Amino acid sequence: MSETLDAGAVADAASRLYEAERTRTPIRQLSLQYPDMTIDDAYAVQRALVELKIADGRTVRGRKIGLTSKVMQRAVSISEPDYGALFDDMFFDDGGTVPANRFIRPRVEVELAFVLGETLKGPGVTLYDVLRASEYVTPALEILDARVQMSDPDTGHLRTIVDTISDNAADAGIVLGGNVVRSHDVDLRWVGALLLRNASIEESGLAAAVLGHPANGVAWLANRLAPHDVALQAGEIILAGSFTKPVFAEPGDTFVADYGPLGTVSVYFEPLDRT
């Protein structure tokens, strides 16, 4: 799949997405503006967006993988996951508070995070390479946001995969917590979690829903980045993909992911100031 957007269009889209995050005002869907936009175009926009954030002083701390389940892939008409970058200002403390004015329309997902002790560079990275290279694995919550309109107000058109990829795969925040484990000490396929919002169970799942094994997501990413001469570096945090559906977060909501033997991870969304 080749690129159809010229350099000017890519830079313009990245700039508008950057401003949308800063002002918390989503832009019109790129898929409507550019009907022939390809996934390669979307990743070009994402790379330009990442460069803008780095130039503004932000640091890449890792990567996220999304759309790892077959159900979600079919919903957006793709056959592989997507990916985005994790920045230093996306990390929230376990049990911490998300400021009321931080996000546009946040959602929460349950994931496992791999913290790499060794660099992984494709092609040819396997599940076993990921397990060997991982220093440890820990429970996580991912916070998604939409800097592109989720639904077009004029036509009702829903955003597509090119909108999401351009928007850094909708990545917005991460909370790490629970019990740290070595990748070989636990059968990661059978790690399960309950996602509670305000003490009510909203979602549940097993990590095997992530491509059969969550480490497969990390291997896929290392191989997917290889043509760009990009490696997953030692010390980086890799969100392996959600094994629950995303749940919308409203002001005042408390989310807890209960991983059983691996402990819990929680975050509180501060209420809006009505004064």
C-alpha positions in Angstrom: 0.0 0.0 0.0 1.6 3.3 -1.1 1.3 6.9 0.0 -1.1 9.3 -1.8 -0.6 12.4 0.3 2.2 14.9 -0.5 4.6 16.2 2.1 2.5 19.4 2.5 -0.7 17.5 3.3 1.1 15.2 5.7 2.6 18.2 7.6 -0.7 20.0 7.6 -2.6 17.1 9.1 0.1 16.5 11.7 0.0 20.2 12.7 -3.8 20.2 13.1 -3.7 17.0 15.2 -1.0 18.6 17.4 -3.2 21.7 17.9 -6.3 19.6 18.5 -4.6 17.8 21.4 -3.3 21.2 22.8 -6.8 22.9 22.6 -8.8 19.7 23.3 -10.8 20.4 20.1 -11.1 17.5 17.6 -10.5 18.1 13.9 -12.7 16.9 11.1 -11.9 13.3 10.0 -9.0 13.0 7.7 -10.7 10.2 5.9 -13.4 12.6 4.7 -10.9 15.3 3.7 -8.8 12.7 1.8 -11.0 9.8 0.7 -8.1 8.0 -0.9 -5.9 8.2 2.1 -4.0 5.0 2.8 -2.6 3.3 5.9 0.9 4.3 4.7 -0.3 7.9 4.5 -1.7 7.6 8.1 1.6 6.4 9.5 3.4 9.2 7.6 1.1 11.7 9.4 1.8 9.9 12.7 5.6 10.1 12.3 5.3 13.8 11.5 3.1 14.3 14.6 5.7 12.4 16.8 8.4 14.7 15.4 6.4 17.8 16.4 6.0 16.5 19.9 9.7 15.6 20.2 10.6 19.1 19.0 8.4 20.5 21.7 10.5 18.7 24.4 8.5 15.5 24.8 10.3 12.1 25.1 9.3 8.8 23.6 9.1 6.2 26.5 7.8 3.3 24.5 5.1 2.1 22.1 1.5 0.9 22.1 -0.2 -1.7 20.0 -3.9 -1.5 19.2 -6.6 -3.4 17.4 -5.1 -6.8 18.3 -8.4 -8.7 18.5 -10.1 -10.2 15.4 -13.4 -8.5 16.4 -11.9 -5.0 16.5 -9.9 -5.6 13.2 -13.1 -6.7 11.4 -14.9 -3.6 12.8 -12.4 -1.3 11.0 -11.8 -3.5 8.0 -8.1 -4.2 8.6 -6.2 -7.5 9.0 -3.4 -6.4 11.3 -3.0 -4.3 14.5 -1.9 -0.7 14.6 0.7 1.1 16.7 1.6 4.5 18.2 4.1 6.2 20.5 4.1 6.5 24.3 5.4 9.9 25.5 6.7 10.8 29.0 3.8 13.1 29.8 1.3 10.3 29.2 2.1 8.4 32.5 -0.2 8.6 35.5 0.5 7.1 38.9 -1.4 4.0 40.0 -4.3 5.4 42.1 -3.7 8.9 40.7 -5.9 11.5 39.3 -6.4 12.6 35.7 -7.0 16.3 35.5 -10.5 17.3 34.3 -9.2 19.3 31.4 -6.6 16.8 30.1 -8.6 14.8 27.5 -11.4 15.3 25.0 -13.4 12.0 25.1 -11.3 9.5 27.1 -11.8 5.7 27.1 -10.1 3.1 29.2 -8.7 -0.4 28.2 -7.0 -3.2 30.1 -3.6 -4.4 28.9 -0.2 -5.9 29.9 2.9 -3.8 29.6 6.3 -5.4 28.7 9.3 -3.5 30.0 12.3 -4.4 27.8 15.6 -5.4 29.2 17.1 -5.9 25.7 16.7 -4.2 22.4 14.4 -6.0 19.8 14.8 -5.3 16.1 13.1 -7.1 13.3 12.7 -8.7 10.9 12.3 -12.2 12.3 11.5 -11.4 16.0 9.5 -14.2 17.6 7.3 -14.6 20.7 10.3 -16.3 22.4 12.6 -13.4 21.5 10.1 -11.1 23.3 9.9 -13.3 26.4 13.7 -13.5 26.5 14.2 -9.7 26.0 11.5 -8.6 28.5 12.9 -7.6 32.0 9.4 -7.9 33.4 5.6 -7.6 32.6 3.1 -5.6 34.6 -0.6 -4.8 34.5 -1.6 -1.6 32.9 -4.5 0.7 32.0 -4.4 2.5 28.7 -6.3 5.8 28.3 -7.5 6.5 24.7 -8.6 9.8 23.3 -9.9 11.2 20.0 -8.3 14.2 18.5 -10.3 13.4 15.3 -14.1 13.6 15.5 -15.4 10.1 16.2 -18.6 10.9 14.2 -18.9 13.6 11.6 -21.6 16.0 12.8 -22.9 16.6 9.2 -22.9 13.1 7.7 -22.7 10.8 10.7 -19.6 9.2 9.1 -17.5 7.3 11.7 -13.8 7.7 11.8 -11.8 5.0 10.1 -8.5 3.3 10.6 -6.5 6.0 8.8 -8.0 8.6 11.2 -7.0 6.6 14.3 -3.5 5.7 13.1 -2.8 9.4 12.2 -3.9 10.3 15.7 -1.1 8.3 17.2 -3.4 5.2 17.4 -5.6 7.2 19.8 -3.0 6.9 22.5 -3.3 9.4 25.4 -2.4 7.9 28.7 -1.0 4.9 30.6 -1.2 3.7 34.2 1.2 1.0 35.4 0.5 -1.0 38.6 -0.2 -4.3 40.3 2.5 -7.0 40.7 5.5 -7.2 38.5 6.2 -10.6 37.1 8.9 -12.2 34.9 7.6 -13.3 31.6 8.6 -17.0 32.2 7.1 -17.2 35.7 3.4 -16.8 34.5 1.6 -18.2 31.5 0.7 -14.8 30.2 -2.1 -16.2 28.0 -4.1 -16.9 31.1 -3.7 -13.6 32.8 -7.2 -12.3 33.3 -8.7 -9.0 34.4 -12.0 -7.4 35.4 -12.4 -3.7 34.5 -14.6 -1.9 37.0 -16.0 1.6 36.7 -17.3 3.0 40.0 -17.2 -0.5 41.5 -19.4 -2.0 38.7 -17.8 -4.6 36.3 -17.9 -3.2 32.8 -15.6 -5.6 30.9 -13.5 -8.7 31.5 -11.1 -10.7 29.4 -8.0 -12.9 29.1 -4.7 -11.8 27.6 -4.8 -14.7 25.1 -7.2 -12.5 23.1 -4.2 -10.5 22.1 -3.1 -12.4 19.0 -3.1 -15.7 21.0 -0.4 -14.5 23.4 0.4 -10.9 24.3 4.0 -11.3 23.5 3.0 -11.9 19.9 1.9 -8.2 19.7 5.3 -7.1 20.7 7.0 -9.3 18.2 4.6 -8.0 15.5 5.5 -4.5 16.3 9.3 -5.1 16.2 8.9 -6.7 12.8 6.5 -4.0 11.5 9.0 -1.2 12.4 12.0 -3.0 10.9 11.5 -1.5 7.3 11.8 2.0 9.0 15.1 1.0 10.7 13.4 1.4 14.1 14.0 -0.9 17.0 12.3 -1.4 20.3 14.9 -0.2 22.7 16.0 -1.6 26.1 14.1 0.2 28.8 11.1 1.0 26.6 7.6 0.1 27.8 5.5 -1.7 25.2 1.7 -1.9 25.7 0.9 -5.2 24.1 -2.8 -4.6 23.2 -6.1 -4.6 25.0 -8.0 -7.7 25.9 -11.2 -5.8 26.8 -13.4 -3.3 24.8 -12.7 0.3 25.7 -15.0 1.9 28.2 -15.8 5.7 28.1 -14.7 7.6 31.2 -16.9 10.4 32.5 -15.7 13.2 34.9 -15.8 11.7 38.5 -15.3 8.1 37.4 -13.0 5.8 39.1 -11.6 2.8 37.1 -10.0 -0.3 38.7 -8.6 -3.2 36.8 -8.4 -6.3 39.0 -5.9 -8.8 37.7 -6.4 -11.3 40.5 -2.9 -12.6 41.6 -1.3 -9.8 39.7 -3.0 -7.1 41.8 -4.9 -4.0 40.7 -4.4 -0.8 38.8 -6.6 2.2 39.3 -7.1 5.8 38.2 -9.6 8.6 39.0 -11.0 11.1 36.5 -11.3 14.5 38.2 -14.8 16.1 38.0 -15.3 19.2 35.9 -15.3 22.5 37.7 -18.9 23.7 37.5 -18.2 27.0 39.3 
